[in-house]
Amino acid sequence: MGALLDSLASPAPTPTPSPTPTIDAATLAEYELPTFARRSLSVVGPSGPREGALDENVFAGVDGRVAETLMRRLSAPLPSRWTSILLRRVLAARLVTPRGVNGADFAAERAWLLLRMGEAQVARAVVQSVDPGNYTPKLYQVAINALLASSDPAGLCPLADRGSAVTGLGGYRLAQGWCAALTGDGAQASGIVRQMRRQRIAEDIDLKLAEKLIGAGSARKAVNVDWGGADRLTVWRFGLATATGVTVPPDYLSYVGPQVRGWLATSPAVPATERAGVIDQAATLGVISNAALVDFYAGLADDDQASRGQAAIGNDLRNAYAAGDEGQRLSAIRSLWGDDARTPYGRLVLTARAAARLPVMSDGRDADRLVASMLSAGLDRSAARWRDAVKQDSDAWAMIVLSDPDRQGQLAYDQVTGYGSGDAFKQRMFFAGLAGLGRLARADIEKGAEALDVRVGQHNAWTEALDQAVADEQTGMVVLLCAVGMQTGDWRGVPPQALYRIVEALRSVGLDTEARMIAAEAIART
């Protein structure tokens, strides 16, 4: 497993063993967890259905080696916010370990994928759901990335000694240093840094960041960190900088993957004013919910350190919810959307519940964005209130047809051909969503598939694996394979026949709500 963003992977020097005092078994037992308090590797994960995760048996009957391979090869982040949310709910679940794999290794693969999705805090929770005594080399490698990406270098302390011995990673060796400093042993901490500098195991900026953390732990004087000598941003630099209050220069964030913006947006160590520049992107990825986004901007409005523009967003948000009449509330929502012809999707997520509070308006001028906004947070019944007010064949109409949970009957094929306003791709995605949801008659599906060139009957290794997972009711594999079918930079890269298969498969295993939201998102974002 490669190191994420080139985190410190150089082998640590082999320390000279020191005499270990003898402790009898009875004394040692006083400090060990009793057997009943130790966590089994047969069920691993931080969340249950009450926390929004899926059931623990979603990988029952699956060959875990196949699931691990799919996770490792999956290119993330995904273009779909709703698919990402669903995948997170699977990966974060308290899962029964599938056959053929070690529970700690399976947790490592889950956390590694979560990191690539931008879900650093969830990845940390997954690796920490395994007791340190059960860690494998793979989990040690992923854990250092997860804890640094979540700005929690102190979380490495229970792992540092054995992690250094098992993996040889320089990062664990340095972690031994700052963990020693946190217990008051500044001399040992400084000695480790001096040794690594002398042996040139790490670059100067990496050691400076470690020294800064060690200094914070031992009350030593502050260490100045100069980014001028850094050629790139690594997970090591990100984690130690954010944990010690060192601002990551914007230039370094401009060329890393979008998942890093998810890490930054959710880092509790980073001031809100610094997270404001990436929070909308994190919401687009599915890392930040509507409720969390609203809370963030509401807090920013009262933050003395916020810029005028940042505070204005909070004020507009307050007006969007609490202004005297609907005209003022709609005006505030429009202000949050901005003047661009295409509203950033993160801003639609921000205004979802404010949009749901508006009365249905007959002119429908903003209906497309209002409906897309509500559905970004799953407010399907709020959006469905607009079904009789929106313009026939508009995007709002198409999204409501796809997402309405109470819709009965099927759509006529000529209603499909009337939608799209000349955008053939959008028309094909609308058809694919309807077909996958079973909202077209079989004859119309066959007719539309040929006329629109959506090959719903296409067979390949992916469709065969997806069909088998559906037949075996392996919900976890279905979700994972649906994500595999969306490995592209944006929605325009998702083939309509793939959307059809994804929506149909999710509906077949009882994930009807998620299937409807993904189908509607395809209209909102293409």
Secondary structure in CASP SS format (residue, H / E / C, confidence):
PFRMAT SS
TARGET T0000
AUTHOR 0000-0000-0000
METHOD secondary structure of the structure
MODEL  1
M C 1.00
G C 1.00
A C 1.00
L H 1.00
L H 1.00
D H 1.00
S C 1.00
L C 1.00
A C 1.00
S C 1.00
P E 1.00
A C 1.00
P C 1.00
T C 1.00
P C 1.00
T C 1.00
P C 1.00
S C 1.00
P C 1.00
T C 1.00
P C 1.00
T C 1.00
I C 1.00
D C 1.00
A H 1.00
A H 1.00
T H 1.00
L H 1.00
A H 1.00
E C 1.00
Y C 1.00
E C 1.00
L C 1.00
P C 1.00
T H 1.00
F H 1.00
A H 1.00
R C 1.00
R C 1.00
S C 1.00
L C 1.00
S C 1.00
V E 1.00
V E 1.00
G C 1.00
P C 1.00
S E 1.00
G C 1.00
P H 1.00
R H 1.00
E H 1.00
G C 1.00
A C 1.00
L C 1.00
D C 1.00
E C 1.00
N C 1.00
V C 1.00
F C 1.00
A C 1.00
G C 1.00
V C 1.00
D E 1.00
G H 1.00
R H 1.00
V H 1.00
A H 1.00
E H 1.00
T H 1.00
L H 1.00
M H 1.00
R H 1.00
R H 1.00
L C 1.00
S C 1.00
A C 1.00
P C 1.00
L C 1.00
P C 1.00
S C 1.00
R H 1.00
W H 1.00
T H 1.00
S H 1.00
I H 1.00
L H 1.00
L H 1.00
R H 1.00
R H 1.00
V H 1.00
L H 1.00
A C 1.00
A E 1.00
R C 1.00
L E 1.00
V E 1.00
T C 1.00
P C 1.00
R E 1.00
G C 1.00
V C 1.00
N C 1.00
G H 1.00
A H 1.00
D H 1.00
F H 1.00
A H 1.00
A H 1.00
E H 1.00
R H 1.00
A H 1.00
W H 1.00
L H 1.00
L H 1.00
L H 1.00
R H 1.00
M C 1.00
G C 1.00
E C 1.00
A H 1.00
Q H 1.00
V H 1.00
A H 1.00
R H 1.00
A H 1.00
V H 1.00
V H 1.00
Q C 1.00
S C 1.00
V C 1.00
D C 1.00
P H 1.00
G H 1.00
N H 1.00
Y C 1.00
T C 1.00
P H 1.00
K H 1.00
L H 1.00
Y H 1.00
Q H 1.00
V H 1.00
A H 1.00
I H 1.00
N H 1.00
A H 1.00
L H 1.00
L H 1.00
A H 1.00
S C 1.00
S C 1.00
D C 1.00
P H 1.00
A H 1.00
G H 1.00
L H 1.00
C C 1.00
P C 1.00
L C 1.00
A H 1.00
D H 1.00
R H 1.00
G H 1.00
S H 1.00
A H 1.00
V H 1.00
T H 1.00
G C 1.00
L E 1.00
G H 1.00
G H 1.00
Y H 1.00
R H 1.00
L H 1.00
A H 1.00
Q H 1.00
G H 1.00
W H 1.00
C H 1.00
A H 1.00
A H 1.00
L H 1.00
T C 1.00
G C 1.00
D C 1.00
G H 1.00
A H 1.00
Q H 1.00
A H 1.00
S H 1.00
G H 1.00
I H 1.00
V H 1.00
R H 1.00
Q H 1.00
M H 1.00
R H 1.00
R H 1.00
Q C 1.00
R C 1.00
I C 1.00
A C 1.00
E C 1.00
D H 1.00
I H 1.00
D H 1.00
L H 1.00
K H 1.00
L H 1.00
A H 1.00
E H 1.00
K H 1.00
L H 1.00
I H 1.00
G H 1.00
A H 1.00
G H 1.00
S H 1.00
A C 1.00
R C 1.00
K C 1.00
A C 1.00
V C 1.00
N C 1.00
V C 1.00
D C 1.00
W H 1.00
G H 1.00
G H 1.00
A C 1.00
D C 1.00
R C 1.00
L C 1.00
T C 1.00
V H 1.00
W H 1.00
R H 1.00
F H 1.00
G H 1.00
L H 1.00
A H 1.00
T H 1.00
A H 1.00
T C 1.00
G C 1.00
V C 1.00
T C 1.00
V C 1.00
P C 1.00
P H 1.00
D H 1.00
Y H 1.00
L H 1.00
S C 1.00
Y C 1.00
V C 1.00
G C 1.00
P C 1.00
Q H 1.00
V H 1.00
R H 1.00
G H 1.00
W H 1.00
L H 1.00
A H 1.00
T C 1.00
S C 1.00
P C 1.00
A C 1.00
V C 1.00
P C 1.00
A H 1.00
T H 1.00
E H 1.00
R H 1.00
A C 1.00
G C 1.00
V C 1.00
I H 1.00
D H 1.00
Q H 1.00
A H 1.00
A H 1.00
T H 1.00
L H 1.00
G C 1.00
V C 1.00
I C 1.00
S C 1.00
N H 1.00
A H 1.00
A H 1.00
L H 1.00
V H 1.00
D H 1.00
F H 1.00
Y H 1.00
A H 1.00
G H 1.00
L H 1.00
A H 1.00
D C 1.00
D C 1.00
D C 1.00
Q C 1.00
A C 1.00
S C 1.00
R H 1.00
G H 1.00
Q H 1.00
A H 1.00
A H 1.00
I H 1.00
G H 1.00
N H 1.00
D H 1.00
L H 1.00
R H 1.00
N H 1.00
A H 1.00
Y H 1.00
A H 1.00
A C 1.00
G C 1.00
D C 1.00
E H 1.00
G H 1.00
Q H 1.00
R H 1.00
L H 1.00
S H 1.00
A H 1.00
I H 1.00
R H 1.00
S H 1.00
L H 1.00
W H 1.00
G C 1.00
D C 1.00
D C 1.00
A C 1.00
R C 1.00
T C 1.00
P C 1.00
Y H 1.00
G H 1.00
R H 1.00
L H 1.00
V H 1.00
L H 1.00
T C 1.00
A H 1.00
R H 1.00
A H 1.00
A H 1.00
A H 1.00
R C 1.00
L C 1.00
P C 1.00
V C 1.00
M C 1.00
S C 1.00
D C 1.00
G C 1.00
R C 1.00
D C 1.00
A H 1.00
D H 1.00
R H 1.00
L H 1.00
V H 1.00
A H 1.00
S H 1.00
M H 1.00
L H 1.00
S H 1.00
A C 1.00
G C 1.00
L C 1.00
D H 1.00
R H 1.00
S H 1.00
A H 1.00
A H 1.00
R C 1.00
W C 1.00
R C 1.00
D C 1.00
A C 1.00
V C 1.00
K C 1.00
Q C 1.00
D C 1.00
S C 1.00
D H 1.00
A H 1.00
W H 1.00
A H 1.00
M H 1.00
I H 1.00
V H 1.00
L H 1.00
S H 1.00
D C 1.00
P C 1.00
D C 1.00
R C 1.00
Q C 1.00
G C 1.00
Q C 1.00
L E 1.00
A C 1.00
Y H 1.00
D H 1.00
Q H 1.00
V H 1.00
T H 1.00
G C 1.00
Y C 1.00
G C 1.00
S C 1.00
G C 1.00
D C 1.00
A H 1.00
F H 1.00
K H 1.00
Q H 1.00
R H 1.00
M H 1.00
F H 1.00
F H 1.00
A H 1.00
G H 1.00
L H 1.00
A H 1.00
G H 1.00
L H 1.00
G C 1.00
R C 1.00
L E 1.00
A C 1.00
R H 1.00
A H 1.00
D H 1.00
I H 1.00
E H 1.00
K H 1.00
G H 1.00
A H 1.00
E H 1.00
A H 1.00
L H 1.00
D C 1.00
V C 1.00
R C 1.00
V C 1.00
G C 1.00
Q C 1.00
H C 1.00
N C 1.00
A H 1.00
W H 1.00
T H 1.00
E H 1.00
A H 1.00
L H 1.00
D H 1.00
Q H 1.00
A H 1.00
V H 1.00
A H 1.00
D C 1.00
E C 1.00
Q C 1.00
T H 1.00
G H 1.00
M H 1.00
V H 1.00
V H 1.00
L H 1.00
L H 1.00
C H 1.00
A H 1.00
V H 1.00
G C 1.00
M C 1.00
Q C 1.00
T C 1.00
G C 1.00
D C 1.00
W H 1.00
R H 1.00
G H 1.00
V C 1.00
P C 1.00
P H 1.00
Q H 1.00
A H 1.00
L H 1.00
Y H 1.00
R H 1.00
I H 1.00
V H 1.00
E H 1.00
A H 1.00
L H 1.00
R H 1.00
S H 1.00
V C 1.00
G C 1.00
L C 1.00
D H 1.00
T H 1.00
E H 1.00
A H 1.00
R H 1.00
M H 1.00
I H 1.00
A H 1.00
A H 1.00
E H 1.00
A H 1.00
I H 1.00
A H 1.00
R C 1.00
T C 1.00
END
